[in-house]
């Protein structure tokens, strides 16, 4: 396998049982990727289509799968994916599901969101949407509290006042 | 009442005294001496921790993951991470605790987690699992991705009617995943094991994909003619055939050797016994330009390329792909037509 390294020119270090390799992405390595290299991962989240595209060449994926032969020879349930964006150093870890493939896709989704925040700061769609969502929740809570307060006052008025109709609530 | 049920639970968990040297017998859901049920109530998190330690002490691999997956499953979740703190710190009921003990005790015998909880995920699907039918590996998820990427690249692939043939379907993972992703696809799946045929059928029904999937009990090694009579020309043949070298069968971890069907693993002396039969059959079942996508042992690609050049004139080797760990893992071959010929385009991209 080490013979492939100079040929492919990729960063590839083996350390104990952890393997860092250039992300194979959707089209693994042995032939050149098509020009217009950008691999846009369009999984999920239809309303966040302005997220930065991922360039697989800039990603490194870590798989803690052991040094054995893999494939049919072993049955491991570890499926944690660690994805590193080399230019920014941003690392995403994903073990949300029991499927390695799904975790890889989700890691990329999350990476796109993190890159968006990193590149655009406060203008990031991700942050804007988060802010909006927080604001909506705050407004909702405010309304609920106001209603509760009104009810409380009304009950109080009923309890203390022996003459019905005297109170305006 | 708790103590009485303790003894009853022990009996119904089937505790037997371990055999010589404390080893459990193989191929049976017999238990090693199971730890006692707790006297008081415990939370899910405590159960996970308790069993993590038990597994560690008894040399069970992936102790933490094993206890996490089992407990999560009993709480009707797929991962412990998807459960909220509240649920994880609530006391388990007595029934839940006994269930945890029952399932974790199975894991003590090195039964794979997937067989213990009787299910596992493959890409976006949840599939039923049952010994000794082969458990899908993560590498094979990539095989499906390869097929999908190729089909989507071809012109008009979205609407095109394709039929695919899977040899050695096991639990049905590959065919069912392809069917799920491609509403226009029809599939034929074969396996030499009746248990595999039954399990694939069950999974197809659960996923409501049975209308587009035919499943047959056929052995391509002994009965290739049967395959030809089952379906017309197919545009793709996909397989994760038994590809281990016989000499490697001896060093398999207990999870694999004690519980999974050896016929689904052993590819013979050079691991190519089944693969050669599939590749010989391929040109007869594929339509023109139809492709073979196969998962193999990392040593196989150059061997397969050479063997096909000599022995299967109508099949040309297209390329080798690596898996997520960087090992050569997938072979793609294509049926040559009269124009393209057996020599054209071979050997350039590997």
HADDOCK unambig.tbl for C-alpha pairs under 7 A between the chains (distance, minus, plus):
assign (segid A and resid 24 and name CA) (segid B and resid 324 and name CA) 6.57 0.50 0.50
assign (segid A and resid 28 and name CA) (segid B and resid 321 and name CA) 6.22 0.50 0.50
assign (segid A and resid 28 and name CA) (segid B and resid 322 and name CA) 6.10 0.50 0.50
assign (segid A and resid 29 and name CA) (segid B and resid 321 and name CA) 6.96 0.50 0.50
assign (segid A and resid 29 and name CA) (segid B and resid 322 and name CA) 6.73 0.50 0.50
assign (segid A and resid 30 and name CA) (segid B and resid 321 and name CA) 6.43 0.50 0.50
assign (segid A and resid 30 and name CA) (segid B and resid 350 and name CA) 6.95 0.50 0.50
assign (segid A and resid 31 and name CA) (segid B and resid 349 and name CA) 6.58 0.50 0.50
assign (segid A and resid 63 and name CA) (segid B and resid 325 and name CA) 6.93 0.50 0.50
assign (segid A and resid 71 and name CA) (segid B and resid 137 and name CA) 6.44 0.50 0.50
assign (segid A and resid 71 and name CA) (segid B and resid 139 and name CA) 6.21 0.50 0.50
assign (segid A and resid 72 and name CA) (segid B and resid 137 and name CA) 6.88 0.50 0.50
assign (segid A and resid 72 and name CA) (segid B and resid 265 and name CA) 6.67 0.50 0.50
assign (segid A and resid 73 and name CA) (segid B and resid 252 and name CA) 6.42 0.50 0.50
assign (segid A and resid 74 and name CA) (segid B and resid 253 and name CA) 6.96 0.50 0.50
assign (segid A and resid 74 and name CA) (segid B and resid 256 and name CA) 6.79 0.50 0.50
assign (segid A and resid 75 and name CA) (segid B and resid 137 and name CA) 6.95 0.50 0.50
assign (segid A and resid 75 and name CA) (segid B and resid 256 and name CA) 6.67 0.50 0.50
assign (segid A and resid 96 and name CA) (segid B and resid 81 and name CA) 6.90 0.50 0.50
assign (segid A and resid 97 and name CA) (segid B and resid 79 and name CA) 6.62 0.50 0.50
assign (segid A and resid 98 and name CA) (segid B and resid 121 and name CA) 5.75 0.50 0.50
assign (segid A and resid 99 and name CA) (segid B and resid 121 and name CA) 5.66 0.50 0.50
assign (segid A and resid 99 and name CA) (segid B and resid 122 and name CA) 5.71 0.50 0.50
assign (segid A and resid 99 and name CA) (segid B and resid 123 and name CA) 5.56 0.50 0.50
assign (segid A and resid 100 and name CA) (segid B and resid 138 and name CA) 6.05 0.50 0.50
assign (segid A and resid 101 and name CA) (segid B and resid 123 and name CA) 5.84 0.50 0.50
assign (segid A and resid 101 and name CA) (segid B and resid 141 and name CA) 6.33 0.50 0.50
assign (segid A and resid 102 and name CA) (segid B and resid 123 and name CA) 5.82 0.50 0.50
assign (segid A and resid 102 and name CA) (segid B and resid 124 and name CA) 6.98 0.50 0.50
